[in-house]
Amino acid sequence: MAQSFLLRLLSSPFPFSLHPPHTPRRHCRKLQAPSSSSPPLPANARSPSPPANQQSSLASLVGAQRASRRALPTTSSTGGIGSRPSSPREMSHDDPGSSSAGAGAGVDALSLDLLAHALAGVRDPRDRKSCRLASRAFARAEAASRRSARPLRREVLPRVLRAFPALAALDLSACAGLDDASLAAALPPGAGAEMGVRRVRLARASGVGWRGLEAMVAACPRLEAVDLSHCVAAGDREMAALAAAAGLRELVMDKCLGVTDVGLAKVAVGCPGLEKLSVKWCREISDIGIELLAKKCPELRSVDISYLKVSNESLRSLSTLEKLEDITMVCCLFIDDDGLQMLSAGNSLKSIGDSCKNLVEIGLSKCNGITDDGIASLVVNCSYLRTIDVTCCHLLTNDALAVIAENCTMVEALRLESCPFINEKGLERIGTLCSHLKEIDLTDCRIDDEALRHLANCSELQILKLGLCSSISDKGLVYIGSNCGKLVELDLYRCSAITDEGLAALAHGCKKIRMLNLRYCTQITDTGLKHLSALEELTHLEMRCLVRITGIGITSIAIGCTSLVELDLKRCYSVDDAGLWALSRYSQNLRQLTISYCQITGLGLCHLLGSLRCLQDVKMVHLSWVSIEGFEMALRASCGRLKKLKLLGGLQSVLSPELLQMLQACGCRIRWVDKRLVYKG
């Protein structure tokens, strides 16, 4: 029976979840497979069937309890691997004599391919772990098919690699204490060839040098992508070690401060098939290195040269790359209109537009020398552009928007933050000609409701950022709500003219909103939050300094927006325990919470932190009504789950040392704010 049930499961659409939406996972109970001794159903009884959303499809088979995770601390909530790898033998909790033996036998009869196909539809790492803990068969399938791992300690790295031989991606960015010796020991020559490791992430792994990279390259001959971002000590010798990976396709070395033109040249010569390169903040790289890169790596499609001291000559070199699609050059202060003209036209040996005809994304953020003429010369010859970022290009006017609209009708993303000379006249052309627009950032631009009326013509719009646009009112939001039903992210930071009526229009017309920023929209009240409670897909909500909302409004949000993951209530002075009790009951998916300056008590705080099982990041500064004992109780109630805390520095000397040690032992990082401790209770 279990076998036929799983076959029905495999024929169902993916992806699915083990749990129904809006239902706390802690309410899922272990369901036993029927045994031969089970009494038959009455003739008039109906057999239970899984609901449409498949809330118990896999849960009825595996029956895994959330509490079982504590028994095997191998995988973090983000897929990381802790003190020991989740090998099939270690992960299994099946007992042949248990009531689930019948189900286990049926599952064991299935092939690993079928079981791996079932697991592929389980997106949440915690749900996947539940499957592994409930069945040896699922554990074997997971071990045989797992493609990525994120070890958290260097000691377990060799065992992880043995337990999961099919790994293709290895994230070592959180592997504490990783150095050359441990990396070389975990990856002996030939080990990577058996596993097929193709991607390795070593971001912030400052202990890894050229010896470790040499060992990694020798052990992983199929290596295609390496991330060394923020390895500030990495230099030319480390680049020489990576240059031995002839098959490398992607390399990220942001803020590798020791890399010079020599190191970049070694990579360019050794890895001619490079397709994606990021050298952001590598300040020792100059036009000479970029020129050699363009000559030796003709397959380059994406290049990030942000914050380099390069000039227009670098763009002249990059213009020879016929496959170039994406170029980002944030804060390249020596690049101006002449450089853009070179980029679009190439050198004199090529016809206009022949060089970068495949360019689809360009980032010119903070390139202060760019004007309307430069944008015109670029887009006339690069009409396939999909993403244009001109953030903080203060010289651009409506003429630039007009030429973009006329030449790049397929543009999907426009980032125009802090372009003070852009207004509703320029956006009229965008709204008329760019019907495929999905994202636009107008933060700190001088636009009004008329501009939103033009943008409402872009029915595909998904991301709209209007922060610091103080002239926007409810009328503009009515325009957006009337035709932008696909909107998923909206930023209204400091749009102080917005009221409850504007939120009503949004909630009525934009049901798919997931991220909403209402910081400092001070006219919003509980009535507005009642309207927002209709946004069932809302996951991120920022309401900092909404001084008119109370626990009543928070209760409405908690009941209606049960998918909420991140909530900011800082300086919402009227929010009290009533709102927190509602969050404790209905917001079981909440992971990040800011409640600084709220009028809550120790009892409310203790209940909140003790009830939210997914909560990982809490900021609670200046909770003047919470006593020292209240903080102690609340932190003990949440110990083991919290990963980040923000507290007043005055608490550091009064909280028990044993509690602080326990928090740190559980991996919680505490940020102490240097302000005076005040207690009003």
C-alpha positions as CSV (number, residue, x, y, z in Angstrom):
1,M,0.0,0.0,0.0
2,A,2.8,2.4,0.8
3,Q,4.4,1.6,-2.5
4,S,1.2,2.4,-4.5
5,F,0.7,5.6,-2.4
6,L,4.2,6.8,-3.3
7,L,3.6,6.1,-6.9
8,R,0.5,8.3,-6.7
9,L,2.6,10.9,-5.1
10,L,5.2,10.8,-7.9
11,S,2.5,11.5,-10.4
12,S,1.3,14.6,-8.6
13,P,2.5,18.1,-9.6
14,F,5.7,19.5,-8.0
15,P,6.8,21.4,-6.1
16,F,4.8,20.6,-3.0
17,S,5.2,21.1,0.8
18,L,4.8,18.7,3.6
19,H,2.6,21.2,5.4
20,P,-0.5,23.2,4.3
21,P,0.1,26.9,3.8
22,H,-0.6,29.0,6.9
23,T,-0.4,25.9,9.2
24,P,2.3,25.8,11.8
25,R,4.6,22.9,11.2
26,R,4.6,22.0,14.8
27,H,1.0,20.8,14.5
28,C,2.0,18.1,12.0
29,R,1.8,14.7,13.6
30,K,3.3,11.4,12.7
31,L,0.9,9.2,10.7
32,Q,1.4,5.4,11.0
33,A,1.1,3.3,7.9
34,P,-1.8,0.8,8.1
35,S,-0.9,-2.7,9.2
36,S,-2.5,-6.0,8.5
37,S,-4.0,-6.0,12.0
38,S,-5.8,-2.7,11.5
39,P,-9.6,-3.0,11.7
40,P,-11.5,-2.6,8.4
41,L,-13.4,0.6,7.8
42,P,-17.2,0.5,8.1
43,A,-19.1,0.1,4.8
44,N,-20.5,3.6,5.0
45,A,-17.2,5.2,5.9
46,R,-15.2,7.3,3.5
47,S,-11.4,6.7,3.1
48,P,-9.4,9.8,3.9
49,S,-7.8,11.3,0.8
50,P,-5.0,13.9,0.6
51,P,-6.3,17.5,0.1
52,A,-5.6,19.3,-3.2
53,N,-2.6,21.2,-1.8
54,Q,-1.0,17.8,-0.8
55,Q,-0.6,18.9,2.7
56,S,0.0,15.4,4.0
57,S,1.1,13.5,0.8
58,L,4.6,12.9,1.9
59,A,4.0,13.5,5.6
60,S,1.7,10.4,5.7
61,L,4.5,8.4,4.4
62,V,7.5,9.7,6.5
63,G,5.7,10.9,9.6
64,A,8.7,12.9,10.8
65,Q,8.5,14.9,14.0
66,R,10.2,18.3,14.1
67,A,11.6,17.4,17.5
68,S,13.7,14.7,15.9
69,R,16.0,17.4,14.4
70,R,17.5,18.1,17.7
71,A,18.6,14.4,18.0
72,L,20.8,14.8,14.9
73,P,22.4,18.3,14.6
74,T,23.7,17.7,11.0
75,T,21.9,20.2,8.9
76,S,21.1,23.9,9.6
77,S,17.9,25.6,8.6
78,T,19.6,26.8,5.5
79,G,21.0,23.4,4.5
80,G,24.3,23.6,6.4
81,I,26.0,20.6,7.8
82,G,27.0,20.7,11.4
83,S,28.9,18.4,13.8
84,R,28.6,15.3,11.6
85,P,27.3,14.5,8.1
86,S,23.9,13.0,7.6
87,S,25.0,9.6,6.3
88,P,22.2,7.1,5.6
89,R,23.2,5.0,8.6
90,E,23.2,8.0,10.9
91,M,20.1,9.6,9.6
92,S,17.8,6.7,9.8
93,H,15.4,6.4,12.7
94,D,13.4,3.5,11.4
95,D,12.7,0.6,13.8
96,P,11.8,-2.7,12.1
97,G,9.5,-3.4,15.0
98,S,7.7,-0.2,14.9
99,S,4.2,0.4,13.5
100,S,5.8,2.1,10.4
101,A,7.6,-1.1,9.4
102,G,5.1,-1.8,6.7
103,A,5.5,1.6,5.1
104,G,9.3,1.3,5.3
105,A,9.3,-2.1,3.6
106,G,7.2,-0.7,0.8
107,V,9.5,2.3,0.3
108,D,12.6,0.0,0.4
109,A,11.2,-1.8,-2.6
110,L,11.3,1.3,-4.7
111,S,14.4,2.4,-6.7
112,L,16.6,5.2,-5.6
113,D,15.6,7.1,-8.7
114,L,12.0,7.1,-7.8
115,L,12.7,8.2,-4.2
116,A,15.1,10.9,-5.4
117,H,12.4,12.2,-7.7
118,A,10.0,12.4,-4.8
119,L,12.6,14.2,-2.7
120,A,13.3,16.7,-5.5
121,G,9.8,18.2,-4.9
122,V,10.5,18.9,-1.3
123,R,11.9,22.4,-1.3
124,D,12.3,23.1,2.4
125,P,15.6,21.7,3.8
126,R,13.8,20.9,7.1
127,D,11.2,18.8,5.3
128,R,13.9,16.9,3.5
129,K,15.6,16.2,6.7
130,S,12.3,14.9,8.1
131,C,12.1,12.4,5.2
132,R,15.7,11.2,5.9
133,L,15.1,10.7,9.6
134,A,11.9,8.7,9.0
135,S,13.2,6.2,6.4
136,R,16.5,4.5,5.6
137,A,15.4,4.3,2.0
138,F,14.9,8.1,1.8
139,A,18.2,8.6,3.5
140,R,20.0,6.5,0.9
141,A,18.2,8.3,-1.9
142,E,19.2,11.6,-0.4
143,A,22.8,10.6,0.0
144,A,23.0,9.3,-3.6
145,S,21.3,12.3,-5.2
146,R,22.3,15.3,-3.1
147,R,24.0,17.9,-5.3
148,S,25.0,20.6,-2.8
149,A,26.3,20.8,0.8
150,R,27.2,23.6,3.2
151,P,29.4,22.2,6.0
152,L,29.6,24.4,9.1
153,R,32.8,22.9,10.7
154,R,36.0,21.9,9.0
155,E,36.2,18.7,11.1
156,V,33.2,17.2,9.3
157,L,34.2,18.1,5.8
158,P,35.9,14.7,4.9
159,R,32.9,12.8,6.2
160,V,30.5,15.0,4.3
161,L,32.3,14.3,1.0
162,R,32.2,10.6,1.7
163,A,28.6,10.6,2.6
164,F,27.4,12.5,-0.5
165,P,29.4,11.3,-3.5
166,A,27.2,13.0,-6.0
167,L,28.0,16.6,-4.8
168,A,28.3,19.1,-7.5
169,A,28.3,22.3,-5.4
170,L,30.2,22.8,-2.2
171,D,29.7,25.9,-0.1
172,L,32.5,26.4,2.4
173,S,31.8,30.0,3.2
174,A,30.5,29.2,6.7
175,C,33.0,26.5,7.5
176,A,34.6,27.8,10.7
177,G,38.4,27.7,10.9
178,L,38.9,26.4,7.3
179,D,42.5,26.7,6.3
180,D,44.9,25.2,3.7
181,A,45.7,22.0,5.7
182,S,42.0,21.1,6.4
183,L,41.0,21.8,2.8
184,A,43.8,19.7,1.4
185,A,43.1,16.9,3.8
186,A,39.4,16.9,2.8
187,L,40.1,17.0,-0.9
188,P,42.9,14.5,-1.7
189,P,43.8,14.3,-5.4
190,G,41.2,12.5,-7.4
191,A,38.4,12.8,-4.8
192,G,36.7,15.6,-6.7
193,A,36.7,13.6,-9.9
194,E,34.7,10.9,-8.3
195,M,32.2,13.4,-6.9
196,G,32.0,15.7,-9.9
197,V,32.4,18.8,-7.8
198,R,31.9,21.8,-10.2
199,R,31.2,24.8,-8.0
200,V,33.0,25.8,-4.8
201,R,32.2,28.8,-2.7
202,L,35.0,30.1,-0.4
203,A,33.6,33.6,0.4
204,R,35.3,35.1,3.5
205,A,37.4,32.0,3.9
206,S,40.4,34.1,4.9
207,G,42.4,31.1,6.1
208,V,42.6,29.5,2.7
209,G,45.7,30.5,0.6
210,W,47.5,29.3,-2.5
211,R,48.3,25.9,-1.1
212,G,44.6,25.1,-0.3
213,L,43.6,26.4,-3.7
214,E,46.2,24.2,-5.4
215,A,44.9,21.2,-3.6
216,M,41.3,22.1,-4.5
217,V,42.1,22.5,-8.2
218,A,44.1,19.2,-8.3
219,A,41.2,17.3,-6.6
220,C,38.4,18.8,-8.7
221,P,39.4,18.6,-12.4
222,R,35.8,19.5,-13.4
223,L,35.8,22.7,-11.5
224,E,33.7,25.4,-13.3
225,A,32.9,28.1,-10.7
226,V,34.8,29.5,-7.7
227,D,33.8,32.3,-5.4
228,L,36.6,34.0,-3.4
229,S,34.7,37.2,-2.6
230,H,36.0,39.0,0.5
231,C,39.1,36.9,0.9
232,V,41.0,40.1,1.5
233,A,44.4,38.4,1.8
234,A,44.1,36.7,-1.6
235,G,46.7,37.9,-4.1
236,D,48.5,37.0,-7.3
237,R,49.8,33.7,-6.0
238,E,46.3,32.6,-5.2
239,M,45.2,33.6,-8.7
240,A,48.1,31.5,-10.1
241,A,46.8,28.5,-8.3
242,L,43.3,29.0,-9.7
243,A,44.7,29.5,-13.2
244,A,45.4,25.7,-13.3
245,A,41.7,25.1,-13.5
246,A,41.5,25.3,-17.3
247,G,37.8,24.6,-17.4
248,L,36.8,27.5,-15.1
249,R,33.8,29.4,-16.3
250,E,32.9,31.6,-13.4
251,L,35.2,33.4,-11.0
252,V,34.1,35.9,-8.3
253,M,37.0,37.6,-6.5
254,D,35.3,40.7,-5.1
255,K,37.5,42.6,-2.6
256,C,40.6,40.3,-3.1
257,L,42.7,43.3,-2.2
258,G,46.1,41.7,-3.1
259,V,45.2,40.9,-6.7
260,T,47.0,43.0,-9.3
261,D,47.2,43.0,-13.1
262,V,49.7,40.2,-12.8
263,G,47.2,37.9,-11.0
264,L,44.4,38.8,-13.4
265,A,46.7,38.0,-16.4
266,K,47.5,34.5,-14.9
267,V,43.8,33.8,-14.7
268,A,43.1,35.1,-18.2
269,V,45.9,33.0,-19.7
270,G,45.1,29.8,-17.8
271,C,41.3,30.0,-18.1
272,P,40.5,31.1,-21.6
273,G,36.9,29.8,-21.4
274,L,35.9,32.2,-18.6
275,E,32.4,33.4,-19.1
276,K,31.7,35.4,-15.9
277,L,34.1,37.5,-13.9
278,S,33.7,39.8,-11.0
279,V,36.7,41.9,-9.8
280,K,34.8,44.4,-7.8
281,W,36.9,46.4,-5.3
282,C,40.2,44.9,-6.6
283,R,41.7,48.3,-6.6
284,E,45.1,47.2,-7.9
285,I,43.7,46.2,-11.3
286,S,44.0,48.7,-14.0
287,D,43.3,49.2,-17.7
288,I,46.3,47.0,-18.5
289,G,44.7,44.0,-16.8
290,I,41.3,44.5,-18.4
291,E,42.9,44.8,-21.8
292,L,44.7,41.5,-21.5
293,L,41.5,39.9,-20.1
294,A,39.5,40.9,-23.1
295,K,42.2,39.5,-25.5
296,K,42.6,36.1,-23.7
297,C,39.0,35.4,-22.7
298,P,36.8,35.9,-25.8
299,E,33.9,33.9,-24.2
300,L,33.2,36.5,-21.5
301,R,29.5,37.3,-21.1
302,S,29.4,39.0,-17.7
303,V,32.0,41.4,-16.2
304,D,31.8,43.4,-13.0
305,I,34.6,46.1,-12.7
306,S,32.9,48.2,-10.0
307,Y,35.0,50.5,-7.9
308,L,38.1,50.0,-10.0
309,K,40.4,52.9,-11.1
310,V,39.8,52.1,-14.8
311,S,39.2,54.6,-17.5
312,N,37.5,54.6,-20.9
313,E,40.3,52.5,-22.3
314,S,38.9,49.5,-20.4
315,L,35.6,50.0,-22.1
316,R,37.4,50.2,-25.5
317,S,38.9,46.8,-24.6
318,L,35.7,45.2,-23.5
319,S,33.9,46.4,-26.6
320,T,35.8,43.8,-28.6
321,L,34.0,41.0,-26.7
322,E,31.2,39.9,-29.1
323,K,29.4,37.7,-26.6
324,L,29.4,40.3,-23.8
325,E,25.9,40.5,-22.3
326,D,26.3,42.1,-18.8
327,I,28.7,44.7,-17.7
328,T,28.6,46.4,-14.2
329,M,30.8,49.4,-13.4
330,V,29.5,51.0,-10.2
331,C,31.4,54.1,-9.1
332,C,34.0,54.0,-11.9
333,L,34.7,57.7,-11.7
334,F,36.9,57.9,-14.7
335,I,34.3,56.6,-17.2
336,D,32.2,59.1,-19.1
337,D,30.3,59.5,-22.3
338,D,33.3,58.8,-24.4
339,G,33.7,55.4,-22.8
340,L,30.1,54.5,-23.5
341,Q,30.5,55.5,-27.1
342,M,33.5,53.2,-27.4
343,L,31.5,50.4,-25.7
344,S,28.6,50.7,-28.2
345,A,30.7,51.3,-31.3
346,G,33.8,49.3,-30.7
347,N,37.1,50.3,-32.5
348,S,37.4,51.9,-35.8
349,L,37.8,48.5,-37.6
350,K,34.2,47.5,-36.9
351,S,31.0,49.0,-38.0
352,I,28.7,50.8,-35.5
353,G,27.0,48.5,-33.1
354,D,28.9,45.4,-34.4
355,S,30.8,44.8,-31.1
356,C,28.4,44.6,-28.2
357,K,25.3,43.7,-30.0
358,N,24.5,41.0,-27.4
359,L,24.7,43.4,-24.4
360,V,21.6,42.8,-22.3
361,E,22.6,44.4,-19.0
362,I,24.7,47.4,-18.0
363,G,25.3,49.0,-14.6
364,L,26.5,52.6,-14.6
365,S,25.7,53.4,-10.9
366,K,27.6,56.4,-9.5
367,C,29.4,57.0,-12.8
368,N,29.0,60.8,-12.4
369,G,30.4,61.7,-15.8
370,I,27.5,60.0,-17.7
371,T,25.1,62.4,-19.5
372,D,22.2,62.1,-21.9
373,D,24.5,62.0,-24.9
374,G,26.4,59.0,-23.5
375,I,23.2,57.1,-22.9
376,A,22.0,57.9,-26.4
377,S,25.2,56.6,-28.0
378,L,24.9,53.4,-26.0
379,V,21.3,52.4,-26.5
380,V,21.1,53.3,-30.2
381,N,23.6,50.5,-30.9
382,C,22.6,48.2,-28.0
383,S,18.9,47.8,-28.5
384,Y,18.7,44.4,-26.8
385,L,19.4,45.9,-23.4
386,R,17.1,44.4,-20.7
387,T,18.5,46.0,-17.5
388,I,19.9,49.5,-17.3
389,D,21.2,50.8,-14.0
390,V,22.0,54.5,-13.8
391,T,21.7,55.0,-10.1
392,C,23.1,58.4,-8.9
393,C,23.9,59.5,-12.4
394,H,22.9,63.0,-11.5
395,L,23.3,64.6,-14.9
396,L,20.7,62.5,-16.7
397,T,17.4,64.1,-17.7
398,N,14.1,63.1,-19.4
399,D,15.9,63.1,-22.7
400,A,17.8,59.9,-21.6
401,L,14.5,58.2,-20.7
402,A,13.1,59.2,-24.1
403,V,16.0,57.7,-26.0
404,I,15.8,54.5,-23.9
405,A,12.1,54.1,-24.5
406,E,12.5,54.6,-28.2
407,N,15.4,52.2,-28.7
408,C,15.1,49.6,-25.9
409,T,11.4,48.7,-26.1
410,M,12.1,45.3,-24.5
411,V,13.8,46.8,-21.4
412,E,12.6,45.0,-18.2
413,A,14.5,46.8,-15.4
414,L,15.3,50.5,-15.0
415,R,17.2,51.7,-11.9
416,L,17.0,55.5,-11.7
417,E,17.5,56.2,-8.0
418,S,18.7,59.8,-7.2
419,C,18.3,61.1,-10.8
420,P,16.9,64.5,-9.7
421,F,16.1,65.8,-13.2
422,I,13.8,62.9,-14.1
423,N,10.0,63.5,-13.7
424,E,6.7,62.5,-15.1
425,K,7.4,63.8,-18.6
426,G,10.2,61.2,-19.1
427,L,8.2,58.4,-17.5
428,E,5.4,59.1,-20.0
429,R,7.5,57.7,-22.8
430,I,8.6,54.7,-20.7
431,G,4.9,53.9,-19.8
432,T,3.9,54.2,-23.5
433,L,6.7,52.3,-25.2
434,C,8.1,49.9,-22.6
435,S,5.2,47.5,-22.0
436,H,7.6,44.7,-20.8
437,L,8.9,46.7,-17.9
438,K,9.1,44.6,-14.7
439,E,11.2,46.7,-12.4
440,I,11.7,50.4,-11.9
441,D,13.5,52.2,-9.1
442,L,12.5,55.8,-8.7
443,T,13.8,56.3,-5.2
444,D,14.6,60.0,-4.4
445,C,13.3,61.2,-7.8
446,R,11.0,64.2,-8.2
447,I,7.9,62.4,-9.4
448,D,4.3,62.7,-8.5
449,D,0.9,60.9,-9.1
450,E,0.9,61.8,-12.8
451,A,4.1,59.7,-13.2
452,L,2.4,56.7,-11.6
453,R,-0.5,57.1,-14.0
454,H,1.9,56.6,-16.9
455,L,3.7,53.7,-15.2
456,A,0.3,52.0,-14.6
457,N,0.4,51.2,-18.3
458,C,3.2,48.7,-17.6
459,S,0.9,45.8,-16.6
460,E,3.9,43.5,-16.2
461,L,5.4,45.6,-13.4
462,Q,6.6,43.5,-10.5
463,I,9.0,45.7,-8.5
464,L,8.3,49.4,-7.8
465,K,10.5,51.6,-5.6
466,L,9.2,55.0,-4.7
467,G,11.1,55.8,-1.5
468,L,11.6,59.5,-0.6
469,C,9.0,60.5,-3.3
470,S,7.1,62.8,-1.0
471,S,4.7,64.0,-3.7
472,I,3.2,60.5,-4.1
473,S,-0.3,60.3,-2.6
474,D,-3.2,57.8,-2.5
475,K,-4.2,58.9,-6.0
476,G,-1.0,57.5,-7.4
477,L,-1.5,54.2,-5.6
478,V,-5.0,54.0,-7.0
479,Y,-3.4,54.1,-10.5
480,I,-1.0,51.4,-9.6
481,G,-3.7,49.2,-8.0
482,S,-5.9,49.5,-11.1
483,N,-3.6,47.8,-13.6
484,C,-0.4,46.4,-11.9
485,G,-1.8,43.2,-10.5
486,K,1.5,41.4,-10.8
487,L,3.3,43.7,-8.4
488,V,5.3,41.7,-5.8
489,E,7.5,44.4,-4.2
490,L,6.6,48.0,-3.3
491,D,8.8,50.5,-1.5
492,L,7.0,53.6,-0.1
493,Y,9.7,54.6,2.4
494,R,8.9,58.1,3.7
495,C,6.0,58.7,1.3
496,S,4.3,60.6,4.1
497,A,1.2,61.5,2.1
498,I,0.1,57.9,1.9
499,T,-3.0,57.1,4.0
500,D,-5.3,54.1,4.7
501,E,-7.2,54.8,1.4
502,G,-4.0,54.2,-0.6
503,L,-3.4,50.9,1.1
504,A,-7.0,49.8,0.4
505,A,-6.4,50.4,-3.3
506,L,-3.2,48.3,-3.2
507,A,-4.8,45.5,-1.3
508,H,-7.7,45.4,-3.7
509,G,-5.7,45.4,-6.9
510,C,-2.2,44.0,-6.0
511,K,-3.0,40.7,-4.3
512,K,0.5,39.2,-5.0
513,I,2.5,41.7,-3.0
514,R,5.2,39.9,-1.0
515,M,7.5,42.8,0.1
516,L,6.1,46.1,1.4
517,N,8.0,49.0,2.9
518,L,5.9,51.5,4.8
519,R,8.6,53.0,7.0
520,Y,7.8,56.5,8.2
521,C,4.4,56.6,6.4
522,T,3.1,58.2,9.6
523,Q,-0.6,58.7,8.5
524,I,-1.3,55.0,8.4
525,T,-3.5,53.6,11.1
526,D,-5.0,50.3,12.2
527,T,-7.6,50.7,9.4
528,G,-4.9,50.6,6.8
529,L,-3.4,47.4,8.4
530,K,-6.9,45.9,8.2
531,H,-6.8,46.4,4.5
532,L,-3.3,44.9,4.2
533,S,-4.5,41.8,6.0
534,A,-6.0,40.7,2.6
535,L,-2.5,40.2,1.2
536,E,-2.1,36.5,1.9
537,E,1.3,36.2,0.1
538,L,2.9,39.0,2.1
539,T,6.3,37.8,3.6
540,H,8.2,41.0,4.3
541,L,6.6,44.0,6.0
542,E,8.4,47.1,7.3
543,M,6.4,49.5,9.4
544,R,9.0,51.5,11.3
545,C,7.7,54.6,13.1
546,L,4.1,54.1,12.3
547,V,3.1,55.9,15.5
548,R,-0.7,55.5,14.9
549,I,-0.9,51.7,14.8
550,T,-1.7,49.6,17.9
551,G,-2.0,46.0,18.8
552,I,-5.3,45.9,17.0
553,G,-3.7,46.5,13.6
554,I,-0.9,44.0,14.4
555,T,-3.5,41.4,15.2
556,S,-5.2,42.0,11.8
557,I,-1.8,41.5,10.0
558,A,-1.0,38.4,12.1
559,I,-4.4,36.7,11.3
560,G,-4.5,37.7,7.6
561,C,-0.8,37.5,6.6
562,T,0.2,34.1,7.9
563,S,3.1,33.8,5.4
564,L,5.0,36.7,7.1
565,V,8.7,36.0,7.4
566,E,10.1,39.5,8.3
567,L,8.4,42.2,10.4
568,D,9.8,45.6,11.4
569,L,7.9,47.4,14.2
570,K,10.7,49.7,15.5
571,R,9.3,52.9,17.1
572,C,5.7,51.8,16.8
573,Y,5.2,53.2,20.3
574,S,1.6,52.1,20.7
575,V,2.2,48.4,19.9
576,D,1.8,46.3,23.1
577,D,1.5,42.8,24.3
578,A,-1.8,42.3,22.5
579,G,-0.1,42.5,19.1
580,L,2.7,40.2,20.2
581,W,0.2,37.6,21.5
582,A,-1.4,37.6,18.0
583,L,2.0,37.2,16.3
584,S,2.8,34.3,18.7
585,R,-0.3,32.4,17.7
586,Y,-0.6,33.1,13.9
587,S,2.8,34.1,12.6
588,Q,4.6,30.8,13.0
589,N,6.8,31.4,9.9
590,L,8.3,34.6,11.3
591,R,12.1,34.5,11.2
592,Q,13.2,38.2,11.6
593,L,11.5,40.6,14.0
594,T,12.3,44.1,15.1
595,I,10.4,45.4,18.2
596,S,12.7,48.1,19.5
597,Y,10.9,50.9,21.5
598,C,7.6,49.0,21.6
599,Q,5.6,49.1,24.8
600,I,5.7,45.4,25.6
601,T,6.3,43.7,28.9
602,G,8.4,40.8,30.0
603,L,5.4,38.4,29.9
604,G,4.6,39.3,26.3
605,L,8.2,39.0,25.2
606,C,8.6,35.6,26.9
607,H,5.5,34.3,25.3
608,L,6.6,35.6,21.9
609,L,10.1,34.2,21.8
610,G,8.9,30.9,23.3
611,S,6.2,30.4,20.7
612,L,7.8,31.4,17.4
613,R,9.8,28.2,16.5
614,C,11.3,29.7,13.3
615,L,12.5,32.9,14.8
616,Q,16.2,33.5,14.2
617,D,16.9,37.2,14.3
618,V,15.4,39.6,16.9
619,K,16.2,43.3,17.5
620,M,14.8,44.5,20.9
621,V,16.5,47.7,22.0
622,H,14.9,50.1,24.5
623,L,12.1,47.8,25.7
624,S,11.7,50.0,28.8
625,W,8.8,47.9,30.3
626,V,10.8,44.6,30.3
627,S,12.7,43.9,33.5
628,I,16.0,42.0,33.7
629,E,14.1,38.9,34.8
630,G,11.9,39.3,31.8
631,F,14.8,39.4,29.4
632,E,16.3,36.3,31.2
633,M,13.1,34.3,30.8
634,A,12.5,35.3,27.2
635,L,16.0,34.5,26.1
636,R,16.0,31.2,27.9
637,A,12.7,30.4,26.2
638,S,14.2,30.9,22.8
639,C,17.7,29.6,23.4
640,G,18.9,27.2,20.7
641,R,16.9,28.9,17.8
642,L,18.1,32.5,17.8
643,K,21.1,33.3,15.5
644,K,21.2,37.1,15.9
645,L,20.3,39.4,18.7
646,K,20.4,43.1,19.1
647,L,20.3,44.3,22.8
648,L,21.2,47.3,24.9
649,G,24.8,47.3,26.0
650,G,23.7,47.8,29.6
651,L,22.2,44.3,29.7
652,Q,25.6,42.7,29.1
653,S,26.7,43.3,32.7
654,V,23.4,42.3,34.3
655,L,22.3,39.2,32.4
656,S,23.7,36.0,33.8
657,P,27.0,34.9,32.3
658,E,25.7,31.4,32.1
659,L,22.8,32.5,29.8
660,L,25.2,34.5,27.5
661,Q,27.5,31.5,27.2
662,M,24.6,29.3,26.4
663,L,23.5,31.6,23.6
664,Q,26.9,31.8,22.1
665,A,27.3,28.0,22.3
666,C,24.1,27.7,20.3
667,G,25.6,30.0,17.6
668,C,23.8,33.2,18.5
669,R,25.7,36.4,17.7
670,I,24.8,39.3,19.9
671,R,25.2,43.0,18.9
672,W,25.4,45.3,21.9
673,V,24.2,48.8,21.4
674,D,26.0,51.4,23.5
675,K,23.0,53.2,25.1
676,R,21.8,53.7,28.6
677,L,19.5,51.0,30.1
678,V,16.1,52.4,31.1
679,Y,13.4,50.4,33.0
680,K,10.0,51.9,33.7
681,G,8.4,48.9,35.3
